[in-house]
């Protein structure tokens, strides 16, 4: 399971660092069509995870997991061999299908492998695997692209995927189920179409313009499809998403706070490279080195947080964790061009530590509130909520920061710095950048504070799984 989780999360970050090399190979600009290499994967991922979770509840998690590994591995080989940009985008979409199957069932499979009183520890380990994949992606991708070719960022998945398939066949003992449940294709199409339109629209918000007819059509279409989904689900005897799950206050609170946490946090991961490279003038390599303590902090704190949740329950850990992350966002928003580097790193580590304290207990509460036969759907909801929250955060960063002049100021700062401009010449642009940066992070902190309130709403409905 660890192999598949690391592989899926690694692939979401390893490609970004190689986009310039891919764009140069296919003779296209870095913006525009090449962005679909990332977007195709994320949109398919978001639109299919709940469907994969539902299928796992119907036929078992093992076949979905192994099929996901197989699709991901084969599509990685096809991506590496792609002879045109269009083919690469299509094969990345296919890779997203495999990734959705892996990520939708991995939390449920991990918790199934541990006794109930160790559910938090299992999810802490899952967070560790995710952190390893995310943190290793840019470094590994840079090394592979520099010394081999961008194609090998996909080929590296082949031995890992084959090893994962063999290990899954030998280790996993779950048998395929053939129950009476019927898979509802209209539900899957409504859900997939709605989430694809939503994530695609949010991703292209800045490029299209937030008032453009195409963007408004995408968002309006997403709302319409998701409303139709809810109406259809209420009448269906075997719904794709069991809406009764949301009658449980713990489940609803955990799901809402999950989305809000990623909505608040992911924008910071997008903006920090701009702060380090454009405002501070650090190189890409130095910026990557300064950001490295974030996933390391997550990897160290998350397993501890999960174990504490097993002993003491999740409610107060989630409150403390998300509150700490909220404080970290406020502190990060006050960084400026003169902030000492150690303080910058320490501020980022506060946010990462809070996020690591929050995620495993919250995920444990969400899965623990779902019945055993709905673990696949609950796991799919967890993974989907993460991607939707990230998409909303991308839209937030793309709307607030540029509208306040931050993006333009950062671009001009790079040009002036290259031209050897004086500190006095750059000061007004630095002030504009810092103002936009601060406002964006204050908005993120406000969203995180709503997430803190959502964690408190769950009350005492959650039972501690430990002894």
ROKEGU-847369 format. One record per residue (C-alpha): residue in three letters; x, y, z; residue number from 0. Coordinates in steps of 0.5 Angstrom, whole numbers. Example, Ala and Ser with C-alpha at 12.3 -4.5 7.8 and 13.67 -1.06 7.14 Angstrom:
% ROKEGU-847369
<res->Ala; px->25; py->-9; pz->16; n->0>
<res->Ser; px->27; py->-2; pz->14; n->1>
END
This chain:
% ROKEGU-847369
<res->Unk; px->0; py->0; pz->0; n->0>
<res->Unk; px->6; py->5; pz->2; n->1>
<res->Unk; px->9; py->4; pz->-5; n->2>
<res->Unk; px->2; py->6; pz->-9; n->3>
<res->Unk; px->1; py->12; pz->-4; n->4>
<res->Unk; px->8; py->14; pz->-5; n->5>
<res->Unk; px->8; py->13; pz->-13; n->6>
<res->Unk; px->1; py->17; pz->-14; n->7>
<res->Unk; px->3; py->23; pz->-10; n->8>
<res->Unk; px->10; py->23; pz->-12; n->9>
<res->Unk; px->7; py->23; pz->-19; n->10>
<res->Unk; px->3; py->29; pz->-18; n->11>
<res->Unk; px->9; py->33; pz->-16; n->12>
<res->Unk; px->15; py->30; pz->-20; n->13>
<res->Unk; px->12; py->33; pz->-27; n->14>
<res->Unk; px->12; py->40; pz->-25; n->15>
<res->Unk; px->19; py->41; pz->-24; n->16>
<res->Unk; px->20; py->38; pz->-31; n->17>
<res->Unk; px->15; py->42; pz->-35; n->18>
<res->Unk; px->20; py->47; pz->-38; n->19>
<res->Unk; px->24; py->41; pz->-41; n->20>
<res->Unk; px->17; py->38; pz->-44; n->21>
<res->Unk; px->15; py->45; pz->-47; n->22>
<res->Unk; px->22; py->46; pz->-50; n->23>
<res->Unk; px->22; py->38; pz->-53; n->24>
<res->Unk; px->15; py->40; pz->-56; n->25>
<res->Unk; px->17; py->47; pz->-58; n->26>
<res->Unk; px->11; py->50; pz->-54; n->27>
<res->Unk; px->11; py->56; pz->-49; n->28>
<res->Unk; px->11; py->54; pz->-42; n->29>
<res->Unk; px->4; py->57; pz->-41; n->30>
<res->Unk; px->-2; py->55; pz->-45; n->31>
<res->Unk; px->-3; py->47; pz->-47; n->32>
<res->Unk; px->3; py->45; pz->-43; n->33>
<res->Unk; px->-1; py->46; pz->-37; n->34>
<res->Unk; px->-6; py->41; pz->-39; n->35>
<res->Unk; px->0; py->36; pz->-37; n->36>
<res->Unk; px->-2; py->37; pz->-30; n->37>
<res->Unk; px->-9; py->39; pz->-31; n->38>
<res->Unk; px->-11; py->33; pz->-34; n->39>
<res->Unk; px->-9; py->29; pz->-29; n->40>
<res->Unk; px->-12; py->33; pz->-23; n->41>
<res->Unk; px->-19; py->34; pz->-26; n->42>
<res->Unk; px->-19; py->26; pz->-28; n->43>
<res->Unk; px->-17; py->25; pz->-21; n->44>
<res->Unk; px->-22; py->29; pz->-17; n->45>
<res->Unk; px->-28; py->27; pz->-22; n->46>
<res->Unk; px->-27; py->19; pz->-21; n->47>
<res->Unk; px->-24; py->18; pz->-13; n->48>
<res->Unk; px->-31; py->17; pz->-11; n->49>
<res->Unk; px->-33; py->13; pz->-16; n->50>
<res->Unk; px->-27; py->8; pz->-15; n->51>
<res->Unk; px->-29; py->8; pz->-7; n->52>
<res->Unk; px->-36; py->6; pz->-9; n->53>
<res->Unk; px->-34; py->0; pz->-13; n->54>
<res->Unk; px->-29; py->-2; pz->-8; n->55>
<res->Unk; px->-35; py->-2; pz->-3; n->56>
<res->Unk; px->-38; py->-7; pz->-8; n->57>
<res->Unk; px->-33; py->-11; pz->-10; n->58>
<res->Unk; px->-27; py->-11; pz->-5; n->59>
<res->Unk; px->-21; py->-6; pz->-5; n->60>
<res->Unk; px->-16; py->-11; pz->-7; n->61>
<res->Unk; px->-18; py->-11; pz->-14; n->62>
<res->Unk; px->-19; py->-4; pz->-15; n->63>
<res->Unk; px->-12; py->-3; pz->-12; n->64>
<res->Unk; px->-9; py->-8; pz->-16; n->65>
<res->Unk; px->-13; py->-5; pz->-22; n->66>
<res->Unk; px->-11; py->2; pz->-20; n->67>
<res->Unk; px->-3; py->0; pz->-20; n->68>
<res->Unk; px->-4; py->-4; pz->-27; n->69>
<res->Unk; px->-7; py->2; pz->-30; n->70>
<res->Unk; px->-2; py->7; pz->-27; n->71>
<res->Unk; px->4; py->3; pz->-29; n->72>
<res->Unk; px->2; py->2; pz->-36; n->73>
<res->Unk; px->0; py->9; pz->-37; n->74>
<res->Unk; px->7; py->12; pz->-34; n->75>
<res->Unk; px->10; py->8; pz->-40; n->76>
<res->Unk; px->6; py->11; pz->-45; n->77>
<res->Unk; px->7; py->18; pz->-42; n->78>
<res->Unk; px->14; py->16; pz->-43; n->79>
<res->Unk; px->14; py->14; pz->-50; n->80>
<res->Unk; px->9; py->20; pz->-52; n->81>
<res->Unk; px->11; py->23; pz->-59; n->82>
<res->Unk; px->7; py->29; pz->-58; n->83>
<res->Unk; px->4; py->34; pz->-53; n->84>
<res->Unk; px->-3; py->31; pz->-55; n->85>
<res->Unk; px->-1; py->24; pz->-53; n->86>
<res->Unk; px->2; py->26; pz->-47; n->87>
<res->Unk; px->-4; py->30; pz->-44; n->88>
<res->Unk; px->-9; py->24; pz->-46; n->89>
<res->Unk; px->-4; py->19; pz->-43; n->90>
<res->Unk; px->-4; py->23; pz->-37; n->91>
<res->Unk; px->-11; py->23; pz->-36; n->92>
<res->Unk; px->-11; py->15; pz->-36; n->93>
<res->Unk; px->-6; py->16; pz->-31; n->94>
<res->Unk; px->-11; py->20; pz->-27; n->95>
<res->Unk; px->-16; py->14; pz->-27; n->96>
<res->Unk; px->-10; py->9; pz->-24; n->97>
<res->Unk; px->-9; py->15; pz->-19; n->98>
<res->Unk; px->-16; py->16; pz->-17; n->99>
<res->Unk; px->-17; py->8; pz->-16; n->100>
<res->Unk; px->-10; py->8; pz->-11; n->101>
<res->Unk; px->-12; py->14; pz->-7; n->102>
<res->Unk; px->-19; py->13; pz->-6; n->103>
<res->Unk; px->-18; py->6; pz->-3; n->104>
<res->Unk; px->-11; py->7; pz->1; n->105>
<res->Unk; px->-14; py->10; pz->7; n->106>
<res->Unk; px->-19; py->5; pz->8; n->107>
<res->Unk; px->-14; py->-1; pz->6; n->108>
<res->Unk; px->-9; py->2; pz->11; n->109>
<res->Unk; px->-14; py->3; pz->17; n->110>
<res->Unk; px->-17; py->-4; pz->15; n->111>
<res->Unk; px->-10; py->-7; pz->16; n->112>
<res->Unk; px->-9; py->-4; pz->23; n->113>
<res->Unk; px->-14; py->-6; pz->29; n->114>
<res->Unk; px->-19; py->0; pz->31; n->115>
<res->Unk; px->-15; py->2; pz->37; n->116>
<res->Unk; px->-10; py->4; pz->32; n->117>
<res->Unk; px->-13; py->7; pz->26; n->118>
<res->Unk; px->-10; py->14; pz->28; n->119>
<res->Unk; px->-3; py->11; pz->27; n->120>
<res->Unk; px->-5; py->8; pz->21; n->121>
<res->Unk; px->-7; py->15; pz->18; n->122>
<res->Unk; px->-1; py->18; pz->21; n->123>
<res->Unk; px->3; py->13; pz->17; n->124>
<res->Unk; px->-1; py->15; pz->11; n->125>
<res->Unk; px->1; py->22; pz->12; n->126>
<res->Unk; px->8; py->20; pz->12; n->127>
<res->Unk; px->8; py->17; pz->6; n->128>
<res->Unk; px->4; py->23; pz->2; n->129>
<res->Unk; px->10; py->27; pz->5; n->130>
<res->Unk; px->15; py->23; pz->2; n->131>
<res->Unk; px->12; py->23; pz->-5; n->132>
<res->Unk; px->11; py->30; pz->-5; n->133>
<res->Unk; px->18; py->32; pz->-2; n->134>
<res->Unk; px->22; py->27; pz->-6; n->135>
<res->Unk; px->18; py->29; pz->-13; n->136>
<res->Unk; px->21; py->36; pz->-14; n->137>
<res->Unk; px->28; py->34; pz->-12; n->138>
<res->Unk; px->28; py->27; pz->-16; n->139>
<res->Unk; px->25; py->30; pz->-22; n->140>
<res->Unk; px->30; py->35; pz->-23; n->141>
<res->Unk; px->36; py->30; pz->-22; n->142>
<res->Unk; px->32; py->25; pz->-27; n->143>
<res->Unk; px->31; py->31; pz->-32; n->144>
<res->Unk; px->38; py->34; pz->-32; n->145>
<res->Unk; px->42; py->27; pz->-32; n->146>
<res->Unk; px->37; py->23; pz->-37; n->147>
<res->Unk; px->31; py->26; pz->-40; n->148>
<res->Unk; px->24; py->28; pz->-38; n->149>
<res->Unk; px->21; py->21; pz->-40; n->150>
<res->Unk; px->25; py->18; pz->-35; n->151>
<res->Unk; px->20; py->22; pz->-30; n->152>
<res->Unk; px->15; py->17; pz->-32; n->153>
<res->Unk; px->19; py->11; pz->-33; n->154>
<res->Unk; px->21; py->11; pz->-26; n->155>
<res->Unk; px->14; py->9; pz->-24; n->156>
<res->Unk; px->15; py->2; pz->-28; n->157>
<res->Unk; px->19; py->-2; pz->-23; n->158>
<res->Unk; px->16; py->1; pz->-17; n->159>
<res->Unk; px->9; py->-1; pz->-20; n->160>
<res->Unk; px->11; py->-8; pz->-22; n->161>
<res->Unk; px->14; py->-9; pz->-15; n->162>
<res->Unk; px->7; py->-6; pz->-12; n->163>
<res->Unk; px->3; py->-11; pz->-16; n->164>
<res->Unk; px->7; py->-17; pz->-15; n->165>
<res->Unk; px->7; py->-15; pz->-7; n->166>
<res->Unk; px->-1; py->-14; pz->-7; n->167>
<res->Unk; px->-2; py->-20; pz->-10; n->168>
<res->Unk; px->2; py->-24; pz->-5; n->169>
<res->Unk; px->0; py->-20; pz->1; n->170>
<res->Unk; px->-7; py->-18; pz->0; n->171>
<res->Unk; px->-12; py->-23; pz->2; n->172>
<res->Unk; px->-19; py->-20; pz->1; n->173>
<res->Unk; px->-23; py->-24; pz->-4; n->174>
<res->Unk; px->-27; py->-21; pz->-9; n->175>
<res->Unk; px->-34; py->-20; pz->-7; n->176>
<res->Unk; px->-40; py->-21; pz->-12; n->177>
<res->Unk; px->-46; py->-17; pz->-8; n->178>
<res->Unk; px->-53; py->-15; pz->-10; n->179>
<res->Unk; px->-51; py->-8; pz->-11; n->180>
<res->Unk; px->-52; py->-5; pz->-17; n->181>
<res->Unk; px->-47; py->1; pz->-20; n->182>
<res->Unk; px->-51; py->7; pz->-22; n->183>
<res->Unk; px->-48; py->10; pz->-29; n->184>
<res->Unk; px->-52; py->16; pz->-29; n->185>
<res->Unk; px->-49; py->18; pz->-22; n->186>
<res->Unk; px->-42; py->17; pz->-24; n->187>
<res->Unk; px->-43; py->21; pz->-30; n->188>
<res->Unk; px->-46; py->27; pz->-26; n->189>
<res->Unk; px->-41; py->26; pz->-21; n->190>
<res->Unk; px->-35; py->26; pz->-25; n->191>
<res->Unk; px->-38; py->31; pz->-30; n->192>
<res->Unk; px->-39; py->36; pz->-24; n->193>
<res->Unk; px->-33; py->35; pz->-21; n->194>
<res->Unk; px->-29; py->36; pz->-27; n->195>
<res->Unk; px->-32; py->42; pz->-29; n->196>
<res->Unk; px->-31; py->45; pz->-22; n->197>
<res->Unk; px->-24; py->43; pz->-22; n->198>
<res->Unk; px->-22; py->45; pz->-29; n->199>
<res->Unk; px->-26; py->52; pz->-28; n->200>
<res->Unk; px->-22; py->53; pz->-22; n->201>
<res->Unk; px->-16; py->52; pz->-25; n->202>
<res->Unk; px->-17; py->56; pz->-31; n->203>
<res->Unk; px->-20; py->62; pz->-27; n->204>
<res->Unk; px->-14; py->66; pz->-27; n->205>
<res->Unk; px->-12; py->65; pz->-34; n->206>
<res->Unk; px->-19; py->66; pz->-37; n->207>
<res->Unk; px->-21; py->71; pz->-32; n->208>
<res->Unk; px->-26; py->71; pz->-27; n->209>
<res->Unk; px->-32; py->74; pz->-31; n->210>
<res->Unk; px->-31; py->70; pz->-37; n->211>
<res->Unk; px->-37; py->67; pz->-40; n->212>
<res->Unk; px->-33; py->60; pz->-41; n->213>
<res->Unk; px->-31; py->60; pz->-34; n->214>
<res->Unk; px->-38; py->62; pz->-31; n->215>
<res->Unk; px->-41; py->57; pz->-36; n->216>
<res->Unk; px->-36; py->51; pz->-33; n->217>
<res->Unk; px->-38; py->53; pz->-26; n->218>
<res->Unk; px->-45; py->54; pz->-27; n->219>
<res->Unk; px->-45; py->47; pz->-31; n->220>
<res->Unk; px->-42; py->44; pz->-25; n->221>
<res->Unk; px->-47; py->47; pz->-20; n->222>
<res->Unk; px->-53; py->44; pz->-24; n->223>
<res->Unk; px->-50; py->37; pz->-25; n->224>
<res->Unk; px->-48; py->37; pz->-17; n->225>
<res->Unk; px->-55; py->39; pz->-16; n->226>
<res->Unk; px->-58; py->34; pz->-21; n->227>
<res->Unk; px->-53; py->29; pz->-17; n->228>
<res->Unk; px->-56; py->30; pz->-10; n->229>
<res->Unk; px->-63; py->30; pz->-13; n->230>
<res->Unk; px->-62; py->23; pz->-16; n->231>
<res->Unk; px->-58; py->20; pz->-10; n->232>
<res->Unk; px->-64; py->22; pz->-6; n->233>
<res->Unk; px->-69; py->17; pz->-10; n->234>
<res->Unk; px->-64; py->12; pz->-12; n->235>
<res->Unk; px->-64; py->5; pz->-8; n->236>
<res->Unk; px->-56; py->4; pz->-8; n->237>
<res->Unk; px->-53; py->11; pz->-9; n->238>
<res->Unk; px->-46; py->13; pz->-11; n->239>
<res->Unk; px->-46; py->17; pz->-5; n->240>
<res->Unk; px->-49; py->15; pz->1; n->241>
<res->Unk; px->-52; py->22; pz->3; n->242>
<res->Unk; px->-54; py->19; pz->10; n->243>
<res->Unk; px->-47; py->19; pz->12; n->244>
<res->Unk; px->-48; py->27; pz->13; n->245>
<res->Unk; px->-53; py->26; pz->18; n->246>
<res->Unk; px->-47; py->24; pz->23; n->247>
<res->Unk; px->-45; py->30; pz->26; n->248>
<res->Unk; px->-38; py->28; pz->27; n->249>
<res->Unk; px->-37; py->25; pz->19; n->250>
<res->Unk; px->-40; py->32; pz->17; n->251>
<res->Unk; px->-36; py->36; pz->21; n->252>
<res->Unk; px->-29; py->32; pz->19; n->253>
<res->Unk; px->-31; py->33; pz->12; n->254>
<res->Unk; px->-32; py->40; pz->12; n->255>
<res->Unk; px->-26; py->42; pz->16; n->256>
<res->Unk; px->-22; py->37; pz->11; n->257>
<res->Unk; px->-24; py->41; pz->5; n->258>
<res->Unk; px->-23; py->48; pz->9; n->259>
<res->Unk; px->-16; py->46; pz->11; n->260>
<res->Unk; px->-14; py->45; pz->4; n->261>
<res->Unk; px->-17; py->51; pz->2; n->262>
<res->Unk; px->-13; py->55; pz->7; n->263>
<res->Unk; px->-7; py->51; pz->6; n->264>
<res->Unk; px->-5; py->50; pz->-1; n->265>
<res->Unk; px->-5; py->57; pz->-3; n->266>
<res->Unk; px->1; py->58; pz->1; n->267>
<res->Unk; px->5; py->52; pz->-2; n->268>
<res->Unk; px->3; py->56; pz->-9; n->269>
<res->Unk; px->6; py->63; pz->-6; n->270>
<res->Unk; px->12; py->61; pz->-2; n->271>
<res->Unk; px->16; py->60; pz->-8; n->272>
<res->Unk; px->14; py->67; pz->-11; n->273>
<res->Unk; px->16; py->70; pz->-4; n->274>
<res->Unk; px->23; py->66; pz->-4; n->275>
<res->Unk; px->25; py->67; pz->-12; n->276>
<res->Unk; px->22; py->74; pz->-14; n->277>
<res->Unk; px->22; py->78; pz->-7; n->278>
<res->Unk; px->28; py->75; pz->-4; n->279>
<res->Unk; px->32; py->73; pz->-10; n->280>
<res->Unk; px->34; py->66; pz->-8; n->281>
<res->Unk; px->35; py->61; pz->-14; n->282>
<res->Unk; px->31; py->55; pz->-15; n->283>
<res->Unk; px->35; py->51; pz->-12; n->284>
<res->Unk; px->36; py->55; pz->-5; n->285>
<res->Unk; px->28; py->56; pz->-5; n->286>
<res->Unk; px->27; py->48; pz->-6; n->287>
<res->Unk; px->32; py->47; pz->0; n->288>
<res->Unk; px->29; py->52; pz->4; n->289>
<res->Unk; px->22; py->49; pz->3; n->290>
<res->Unk; px->24; py->42; pz->5; n->291>
<res->Unk; px->23; py->43; pz->12; n->292>
<res->Unk; px->16; py->43; pz->11; n->293>
<res->Unk; px->15; py->36; pz->9; n->294>
<res->Unk; px->20; py->33; pz->14; n->295>
<res->Unk; px->16; py->37; pz->19; n->296>
<res->Unk; px->10; py->33; pz->17; n->297>
<res->Unk; px->13; py->27; pz->16; n->298>
<res->Unk; px->15; py->27; pz->23; n->299>
<res->Unk; px->9; py->30; pz->27; n->300>
<res->Unk; px->4; py->26; pz->23; n->301>
<res->Unk; px->5; py->19; pz->26; n->302>
<res->Unk; px->5; py->22; pz->33; n->303>
<res->Unk; px->-1; py->26; pz->32; n->304>
<res->Unk; px->-5; py->19; pz->29; n->305>
<res->Unk; px->-2; py->15; pz->36; n->306>
<res->Unk; px->-5; py->21; pz->40; n->307>
<res->Unk; px->-11; py->21; pz->37; n->308>
<res->Unk; px->-12; py->13; pz->38; n->309>
<res->Unk; px->-11; py->15; pz->46; n->310>
<res->Unk; px->-15; py->21; pz->47; n->311>
<res->Unk; px->-19; py->22; pz->41; n->312>
<res->Unk; px->-19; py->27; pz->35; n->313>
<res->Unk; px->-23; py->33; pz->37; n->314>
<res->Unk; px->-18; py->37; pz->41; n->315>
<res->Unk; px->-12; py->35; pz->37; n->316>
<res->Unk; px->-16; py->37; pz->31; n->317>
<res->Unk; px->-18; py->44; pz->34; n->318>
<res->Unk; px->-10; py->45; pz->37; n->319>
<res->Unk; px->-7; py->43; pz->30; n->320>
<res->Unk; px->-12; py->47; pz->25; n->321>
<res->Unk; px->-11; py->53; pz->30; n->322>
<res->Unk; px->-3; py->52; pz->30; n->323>
<res->Unk; px->-4; py->52; pz->22; n->324>
<res->Unk; px->-8; py->58; pz->22; n->325>
<res->Unk; px->-3; py->62; pz->27; n->326>
<res->Unk; px->3; py->60; pz->22; n->327>
<res->Unk; px->-1; py->63; pz->16; n->328>
<res->Unk; px->-2; py->69; pz->20; n->329>
<res->Unk; px->6; py->69; pz->21; n->330>
<res->Unk; px->7; py->68; pz->14; n->331>
<res->Unk; px->3; py->73; pz->12; n->332>
<res->Unk; px->8; py->78; pz->16; n->333>
<res->Unk; px->14; py->76; pz->12; n->334>
<res->Unk; px->18; py->81; pz->8; n->335>
<res->Unk; px->24; py->82; pz->4; n->336>
<res->Unk; px->28; py->83; pz->11; n->337>
<res->Unk; px->26; py->77; pz->15; n->338>
<res->Unk; px->32; py->73; pz->17; n->339>
<res->Unk; px->32; py->66; pz->13; n->340>
<res->Unk; px->32; py->62; pz->20; n->341>
<res->Unk; px->25; py->66; pz->22; n->342>
<res->Unk; px->22; py->64; pz->15; n->343>
<res->Unk; px->24; py->57; pz->16; n->344>
<res->Unk; px->21; py->57; pz->23; n->345>
<res->Unk; px->15; py->60; pz->21; n->346>
<res->Unk; px->13; py->55; pz->15; n->347>
<res->Unk; px->15; py->50; pz->20; n->348>
<res->Unk; px->9; py->52; pz->25; n->349>
<res->Unk; px->4; py->52; pz->19; n->350>
<res->Unk; px->7; py->45; pz->17; n->351>
<res->Unk; px->7; py->42; pz->24; n->352>
<res->Unk; px->-1; py->45; pz->25; n->353>
<res->Unk; px->-3; py->41; pz->19; n->354>
<res->Unk; px->1; py->35; pz->21; n->355>
<res->Unk; px->-3; py->35; pz->28; n->356>
<res->Unk; px->-10; py->36; pz->24; n->357>
<res->Unk; px->-10; py->31; pz->19; n->358>
<res->Unk; px->-9; py->24; pz->22; n->359>
<res->Unk; px->-14; py->25; pz->27; n->360>
<res->Unk; px->-19; py->29; pz->23; n->361>
<res->Unk; px->-18; py->23; pz->18; n->362>
<res->Unk; px->-19; py->18; pz->23; n->363>
<res->Unk; px->-25; py->21; pz->26; n->364>
<res->Unk; px->-28; py->21; pz->18; n->365>
<res->Unk; px->-27; py->14; pz->17; n->366>
<res->Unk; px->-29; py->12; pz->24; n->367>
<res->Unk; px->-36; py->15; pz->23; n->368>
<res->Unk; px->-37; py->11; pz->17; n->369>
<res->Unk; px->-40; py->4; pz->17; n->370>
<res->Unk; px->-36; py->-1; pz->16; n->371>
<res->Unk; px->-39; py->-3; pz->9; n->372>
<res->Unk; px->-39; py->5; pz->7; n->373>
<res->Unk; px->-31; py->5; pz->8; n->374>
<res->Unk; px->-30; py->6; pz->1; n->375>
<res->Unk; px->-34; py->11; pz->0; n->376>
<res->Unk; px->-32; py->15; pz->6; n->377>
<res->Unk; px->-25; py->14; pz->3; n->378>
<res->Unk; px->-27; py->17; pz->-3; n->379>
<res->Unk; px->-30; py->23; pz->0; n->380>
<res->Unk; px->-24; py->24; pz->4; n->381>
<res->Unk; px->-19; py->24; pz->-2; n->382>
<res->Unk; px->-24; py->28; pz->-6; n->383>
<res->Unk; px->-25; py->33; pz->-1; n->384>
<res->Unk; px->-17; py->34; pz->-1; n->385>
<res->Unk; px->-17; py->35; pz->-9; n->386>
<res->Unk; px->-23; py->40; pz->-9; n->387>
<res->Unk; px->-20; py->44; pz->-3; n->388>
<res->Unk; px->-13; py->44; pz->-7; n->389>
<res->Unk; px->-17; py->47; pz->-13; n->390>
<res->Unk; px->-21; py->52; pz->-9; n->391>
<res->Unk; px->-14; py->54; pz->-6; n->392>
<res->Unk; px->-11; py->55; pz->-13; n->393>
<res->Unk; px->-17; py->59; pz->-15; n->394>
<res->Unk; px->-16; py->64; pz->-9; n->395>
<res->Unk; px->-9; py->65; pz->-10; n->396>
<res->Unk; px->-10; py->66; pz->-17; n->397>
<res->Unk; px->-15; py->71; pz->-15; n->398>
<res->Unk; px->-13; py->75; pz->-9; n->399>
<res->Unk; px->-5; py->76; pz->-10; n->400>
<res->Unk; px->-5; py->78; pz->-18; n->401>
<res->Unk; px->-11; py->83; pz->-17; n->402>
<res->Unk; px->-7; py->87; pz->-11; n->403>
<res->Unk; px->-1; py->87; pz->-16; n->404>
<res->Unk; px->3; py->82; pz->-13; n->405>
<res->Unk; px->4; py->78; pz->-19; n->406>
<res->Unk; px->6; py->84; pz->-23; n->407>
<res->Unk; px->11; py->87; pz->-18; n->408>
<res->Unk; px->14; py->80; pz->-17; n->409>
<res->Unk; px->15; py->80; pz->-25; n->410>
<res->Unk; px->18; py->87; pz->-25; n->411>
<res->Unk; px->23; py->85; pz->-19; n->412>
<res->Unk; px->26; py->80; pz->-22; n->413>
<res->Unk; px->27; py->84; pz->-28; n->414>
<res->Unk; px->30; py->90; pz->-24; n->415>
<res->Unk; px->34; py->85; pz->-20; n->416>
<res->Unk; px->37; py->82; pz->-26; n->417>
<res->Unk; px->39; py->89; pz->-29; n->418>
<res->Unk; px->42; py->91; pz->-22; n->419>
<res->Unk; px->37; py->96; pz->-20; n->420>
<res->Unk; px->38; py->100; pz->-13; n->421>
<res->Unk; px->34; py->98; pz->-7; n->422>
<res->Unk; px->31; py->105; pz->-7; n->423>
<res->Unk; px->28; py->103; pz->-14; n->424>
<res->Unk; px->26; py->96; pz->-12; n->425>
<res->Unk; px->22; py->99; pz->-5; n->426>
<res->Unk; px->16; py->101; pz->-8; n->427>
<res->Unk; px->15; py->94; pz->-12; n->428>
<res->Unk; px->17; py->90; pz->-5; n->429>
<res->Unk; px->12; py->94; pz->-2; n->430>
<res->Unk; px->6; py->92; pz->-7; n->431>
<res->Unk; px->8; py->85; pz->-7; n->432>
<res->Unk; px->8; py->84; pz->1; n->433>
<res->Unk; px->2; py->88; pz->1; n->434>
<res->Unk; px->-2; py->83; pz->-4; n->435>
<res->Unk; px->2; py->77; pz->0; n->436>
<res->Unk; px->0; py->79; pz->7; n->437>
<res->Unk; px->-8; py->80; pz->5; n->438>
<res->Unk; px->-8; py->73; pz->1; n->439>
<res->Unk; px->-5; py->70; pz->7; n->440>
<res->Unk; px->-10; py->73; pz->12; n->441>
<res->Unk; px->-16; py->71; pz->7; n->442>
<res->Unk; px->-13; py->64; pz->8; n->443>
<res->Unk; px->-12; py->65; pz->16; n->444>
<res->Unk; px->-20; py->67; pz->16; n->445>
<res->Unk; px->-22; py->60; pz->12; n->446>
<res->Unk; px->-17; py->56; pz->17; n->447>
<res->Unk; px->-21; py->59; pz->23; n->448>
<res->Unk; px->-28; py->57; pz->20; n->449>
<res->Unk; px->-25; py->50; pz->19; n->450>
<res->Unk; px->-23; py->51; pz->27; n->451>
<res->Unk; px->-30; py->52; pz->28; n->452>
<res->Unk; px->-32; py->46; pz->24; n->453>
<res->Unk; px->-28; py->42; pz->28; n->454>
<res->Unk; px->-32; py->44; pz->35; n->455>
<res->Unk; px->-39; py->43; pz->32; n->456>
<res->Unk; px->-37; py->35; pz->32; n->457>
<res->Unk; px->-38; py->36; pz->40; n->458>
<res->Unk; px->-38; py->30; pz->44; n->459>
<res->Unk; px->-41; py->25; pz->38; n->460>
<res->Unk; px->-34; py->22; pz->37; n->461>
<res->Unk; px->-32; py->16; pz->41; n->462>
<res->Unk; px->-24; py->15; pz->43; n->463>
<res->Unk; px->-22; py->8; pz->40; n->464>
<res->Unk; px->-16; py->7; pz->44; n->465>
<res->Unk; px->-16; py->5; pz->51; n->466>
END
